[in-house]
Amino acid sequence: MLRPTRRVASRAPRTAIATTLAFLTLISGVRAGMAETFAYVGNADSNDISVFKMAESGEMVPVQTAAFTGVEKPGSSTPLAITPDHRVLIAGVRSQPFVAVSFAIDPKTGQLSHIGNGPLADSMANIALDRSGKFLFSASYGGNKVALNPLNANGVAGEPKQVIPTGLNAHAFLPSPDNRFVFATNLGSDQVLAFAFDATTGTLTPSDPPAHKVPEKSGPRHFVFHPNGKFVYLIHELNGDVAAFAYEAKSGAWDEIQRTTALPEGFSGKPWAADIHITPDGRFLYASDRTTNTLTAYKIDATSGKLSTIGSVPTEKQPRGFHIDPSGRYLAAVGELSDSMTVYAIDQSGGALTKLKSYATGKKPNWVEFLSLP
């Protein structure tokens, strides 16, 4: 009479253990399949790239310092760009000879291996890939020009296919979300140039109208598109303005809907705004200013695209560059005068930044790119 009871009692622990082991195996498999996230920091004065692996907690672990092969003199900055297929990282070197240095990205470790160098048309303040990954766009601040280079099959830039004179101080040259247009900020001429882009032939043609004017002496610098493709946000270096535009994808037209500031409350000095980025989900926007050494956060209205200021936090000295990780949970900012990077947690409900930790980089860091690899 008692035997069935004994059998049931003896099976219960075994069933519980089996269930626990199955659960742990499942969790282990999920963790093994999770993407690894890496941060790449361009260092102008040390001619190299600091590579960090980022943990789920936001902790950064240095894994490599990749030198620029064939480059001797430091440049004023080191813009970076990653191809859409995540196979190649390209760095623009702003000292003679002006080259785009291409690195293969190891899909498992995130580390960089030098592939080769390709020619740039000038000292380029900004580089970017078209959405197909076949062409490299670049903008020359001192040369007042933009250029288009084809990429070879191995990810090395070929000879410039088009070099186009612009107004004063071309600063950023980026494609629209659908790859049909490319826009170039002219900081010294207070305008944004617009080009129609044929991705099949790799040809740029001035749009009609060819330029969008912004307020005089505002200094349009960097811009980002909202993930929904309906809005674009532009930071102005000289007056610290952040402007929001409605974007019309069919014609490529920009229509300003709001203008606010990247400066902390109460500041009355000379602005020196730098960078601007948006979270992947499009809920929050961030901007940096180098005079105040601050990052300012904004909440984005999903319907109107307008900004509400959340607040500002202190950051690295002269924060020329920063970026947001692909999960939208962390922001990393670098300081040209502090030779370091600070990581912040992004509050997922309100967008506020909380400082986590700072890390040493190379000399004069000014650019950050994030990449998640499966």
LINKAGI-V129915 format. One record per backbone hydrogen bond with DSSP energy under -0.5 kcal/mol. NH is the residue of the N-H (numbers start at 1). CO is the residue of the C=O. Records with the same first field share a line. If there is no record, write none. Layout:
NH=CO ; CO
This chain:
6=2
7=3
8=4
9=5
10=6
11=7
12=8
13=9
14=10
15=11
16=12
17=13
18=14
19=15
20=16
21=17
22=18
23=19
24=20
25=21
26=22
27=23
28=24
29=25
30=26
31=27
32=28
33=29
34=30 ; 31
36=373
37=54
38=371
39=52
40=369
41=50
42=40 ; 367
43=41 ; 48
44=42 ; 364
45=363
46=363
47=43
48=43
49=66
50=41
51=49 ; 64
52=39
53=61
54=37
55=59
58=55
61=53
63=51
64=51
66=49
67=65
68=47
69=67
71=68
75=44
81=90
83=88
86=83
89=103
90=81
91=101
92=79
93=91 ; 99
94=77 ; 92
99=93 ; 97
100=118
101=91 ; 99
102=100 ; 116
103=89
104=113
105=87
106=104 ; 111
110=106
113=104
115=102
116=102
118=100
120=98
124=122
125=123 ; 139
126=139
128=137
130=135
133=130
136=149
137=128 ; 135
138=147
139=126
140=145
141=139
144=140
145=140
146=164
147=138
148=162
149=136
150=159
151=134
152=156
155=152
158=150
161=148
162=148
164=146
166=144
169=141
170=140
171=185
174=183
176=181
179=176
182=195
183=174
184=193
185=172
186=191
187=169 ; 185
188=168
189=168 ; 186
190=186
191=186
192=212
193=184
194=210
195=182
196=205
197=180
198=203
199=197
202=198
203=198
205=196
207=194
212=192
214=190
218=215
221=235
222=235
224=233
226=231
229=226
232=245
233=224
234=243
235=222
236=241
237=219 ; 235
238=218
239=218
240=236
242=260
243=234
244=258
245=232
246=255
247=230
248=246 ; 253
249=247
252=248
253=248
255=246
257=244
258=244
260=242
262=240
267=264
271=269
273=237
274=288
277=286
279=284
282=279
285=298
286=277
287=296
288=275
289=294
290=272
293=289
294=289
295=313
296=287
297=311
298=285
299=308
300=283
301=306
302=300
305=301
308=299
310=297
311=297
313=295
315=293
319=316
320=318
321=334
323=332
325=330
328=325
331=344
332=323
333=342
334=321
335=340
336=318
337=317
338=317 ; 335
339=335
340=335
341=359
342=333
343=357
344=331
345=354
346=329
347=345 ; 352
351=347
354=345
356=343
357=343
359=341
361=339
365=335
366=42
367=42
369=40
371=38
373=36
